Amino acid sequence: EQDVKYKTKESTELDKTVAETSSDRAGVQEELDAVLAYLKNIEKQCIAKAETFEERKARFEAELAGLKEALRVLEEETALLQRNSARHLRGLTVHVPMTA
């Protein structure tokens, strides 16, 4: 009879421990799920994805068009400056003879 009481008490304690452990595991699993979801979100934002050929080509063509436009503008400005400076000779000083 004493043995039955001891085994019943031990069984009750083990049932309580199992319930607490299961509850703890459920809480930890919830935390883990939240952390994994957050990690997945961060990875989407941070991990570089390889550009496709079409994306690289489009980016290169846009950059090339911008450079061509810049070159055209610079050439036009240079042409304007050259036309304006053709009227004035650099380093030329007109000397007027002094009359007394």
GROMACS elastic network, one bead per residue, 0.5 to 0.9 nm:
[ bonds ]
;  ai    aj funct       b0    kb
    1     4     6  0.50639   500
    1     5     6  0.64472   500
    1     6     6  0.87259   500
    2     5     6  0.51608   500
    2     6     6  0.62347   500
    2     7     6  0.86147   500
    3     6     6  0.51086   500
    3     7     6  0.61080   500
    3     8     6  0.85160   500
    4     7     6  0.50941   500
    4     8     6  0.59939   500
    4     9     6  0.85133   500
    5     8     6  0.50862   500
    5     9     6  0.60964   500
    5    10     6  0.84850   500
    6     9     6  0.51656   500
    6    10     6  0.60599   500
    6    11     6  0.84822   500
    7    11     6  0.59550   500
    7    12     6  0.85119   500
    8    11     6  0.50086   500
    8    12     6  0.61186   500
    8    13     6  0.86036   500
    9    12     6  0.50755   500
    9    13     6  0.61964   500
    9    14     6  0.85679   500
   10    13     6  0.51135   500
   10    14     6  0.61060   500
   10    15     6  0.85740   500
   11    14     6  0.50364   500
   11    15     6  0.60946   500
   11    16     6  0.85915   500
   12    15     6  0.50676   500
   12    16     6  0.62375   500
   12    17     6  0.86494   500
   13    16     6  0.50599   500
   13    17     6  0.61690   500
   13    18     6  0.86055   500
   14    18     6  0.60720   500
   14    19     6  0.85467   500
   15    18     6  0.50999   500
   15    19     6  0.61917   500
   15    20     6  0.86890   500
   16    19     6  0.51104   500
   16    20     6  0.62312   500
   16    21     6  0.85546   500
   17    20     6  0.51411   500
   17    21     6  0.59964   500
   17    22     6  0.84269   500
   18    21     6  0.50704   500
   18    22     6  0.59523   500
   18    23     6  0.84670   500
   19    22     6  0.51328   500
   19    23     6  0.61429   500
   19    24     6  0.85849   500
   20    23     6  0.50709   500
   20    24     6  0.60924   500
   20    25     6  0.85291   500
   21    25     6  0.60282   500
   21    26     6  0.85563   500
   22    25     6  0.50164   500
   22    26     6  0.61739   500
   22    27     6  0.86860   500
   23    26     6  0.51184   500
   23    27     6  0.63257   500
   23    28     6  0.86872   500
   24    27     6  0.51570   500
   24    28     6  0.61823   500
   24    29     6  0.85046   500
   25    28     6  0.50882   500
   25    29     6  0.59512   500
   25    30     6  0.85728   500
   26    29     6  0.50166   500
   26    30     6  0.62498   500
   26    31     6  0.87644   500
   27    30     6  0.51532   500
   27    31     6  0.64225   500
   27    32     6  0.86859   500
   28    31     6  0.50576   500
   28    32     6  0.61021   500
   28    33     6  0.85813   500
   29    33     6  0.60787   500
   29    34     6  0.85923   500
   30    33     6  0.51338   500
   30    34     6  0.62671   500
   30    35     6  0.86799   500
   31    34     6  0.51334   500
   31    35     6  0.61754   500
   31    36     6  0.85922   500
   32    35     6  0.50847   500
   32    36     6  0.60587   500
   32    37     6  0.85293   500
   33    36     6  0.51428   500
   33    37     6  0.61343   500
   33    38     6  0.86006   500
   34    37     6  0.51396   500
   34    38     6  0.61916   500
   34    39     6  0.85891   500
   35    38     6  0.50459   500
   35    39     6  0.60639   500
   35    40     6  0.85888   500
   36    40     6  0.61213   500
   36    41     6  0.86125   500
   37    40     6  0.51310   500
   37    41     6  0.63243   500
   37    42     6  0.87300   500
   38    41     6  0.50877   500
   38    42     6  0.61900   500
   38    43     6  0.85873   500
   39    42     6  0.50313   500
   39    43     6  0.60174   500
   39    44     6  0.85927   500
   40    43     6  0.51269   500
   40    44     6  0.63205   500
   40    45     6  0.88729   500
   41    44     6  0.52477   500
   41    45     6  0.66102   500
   41    46     6  0.88341   500
   42    45     6  0.51767   500
   42    46     6  0.60095   500
   42    47     6  0.82203   500
   43    46     6  0.50954   500
   43    47     6  0.54049   500
   43    48     6  0.89550   500
   44    47     6  0.60938   500
   44    48     6  0.84624   500
   45    48     6  0.80774   500
   48    51     6  0.89553   500
   51    54     6  0.80254   500
   51    55     6  0.59643   500
   51    56     6  0.62880   500
   52    55     6  0.52172   500
   52    56     6  0.63457   500
   52    57     6  0.85693   500
   53    56     6  0.51537   500
   53    57     6  0.59804   500
   53    58     6  0.85145   500
   54    57     6  0.50414   500
   54    58     6  0.60529   500
   54    59     6  0.85329   500
   55    58     6  0.51587   500
   55    59     6  0.61196   500
   55    60     6  0.85182   500
   56    59     6  0.51226   500
   56    60     6  0.60305   500
   56    61     6  0.85181   500
   57    60     6  0.50902   500
   57    61     6  0.60545   500
   57    62     6  0.85542   500
   58    61     6  0.51150   500
   58    62     6  0.61297   500
   58    63     6  0.85821   500
   59    62     6  0.51781   500
   59    63     6  0.61911   500
   59    64     6  0.85734   500
   60    63     6  0.50782   500
   60    64     6  0.60380   500
   60    65     6  0.85541   500
   61    65     6  0.60466   500
   61    66     6  0.85408   500
   62    65     6  0.51107   500
   62    66     6  0.62310   500
   62    67     6  0.86874   500
   63    66     6  0.51102   500
   63    67     6  0.62487   500
   63    68     6  0.86774   500
   64    67     6  0.50783   500
   64    68     6  0.61524   500
   64    69     6  0.85874   500
   65    68     6  0.50892   500
   65    69     6  0.61692   500
   65    70     6  0.86255   500
   66    69     6  0.50996   500
   66    70     6  0.61918   500
   66    71     6  0.86313   500
   67    70     6  0.50178   500
   67    71     6  0.61364   500
   67    72     6  0.85877   500
   68    71     6  0.50608   500
   68    72     6  0.61595   500
   68    73     6  0.86810   500
   69    72     6  0.50597   500
   69    73     6  0.62547   500
   69    74     6  0.86306   500
   70    73     6  0.51647   500
   70    74     6  0.61726   500
   70    75     6  0.85918   500
   71    74     6  0.50829   500
   71    75     6  0.60684   500
   71    76     6  0.85779   500
   72    75     6  0.51364   500
   72    76     6  0.61906   500
   72    77     6  0.86584   500
   73    76     6  0.51414   500
   73    77     6  0.61978   500
   73    78     6  0.85685   500
   74    77     6  0.51178   500
   74    78     6  0.60698   500
   74    79     6  0.85560   500
   75    78     6  0.50230   500
   75    79     6  0.61001   500
   75    80     6  0.86064   500
   76    79     6  0.50678   500
   76    80     6  0.62105   500
   76    81     6  0.86312   500
   77    80     6  0.50754   500
   77    81     6  0.61663   500
   77    82     6  0.85930   500
   78    81     6  0.50754   500
   78    82     6  0.61107   500
   78    83     6  0.86370   500
   79    82     6  0.51055   500
   79    83     6  0.62067   500
   79    84     6  0.86890   500
   80    83     6  0.51912   500
   80    84     6  0.62839   500
   80    85     6  0.86215   500
   81    84     6  0.51970   500
   81    85     6  0.60551   500
   81    86     6  0.85266   500
   82    85     6  0.51401   500
   82    86     6  0.60200   500
   83    86     6  0.53238   500
   83    87     6  0.74716   500
   84    87     6  0.60960   500
   84    88     6  0.76469   500
   85    88     6  0.52104   500
   85    89     6  0.71199   500
   85    90     6  0.82825   500
   86    89     6  0.67629   500
   88    92     6  0.83623   500
   89    92     6  0.57690   500
   89    93     6  0.89303   500
   90    93     6  0.86407   500
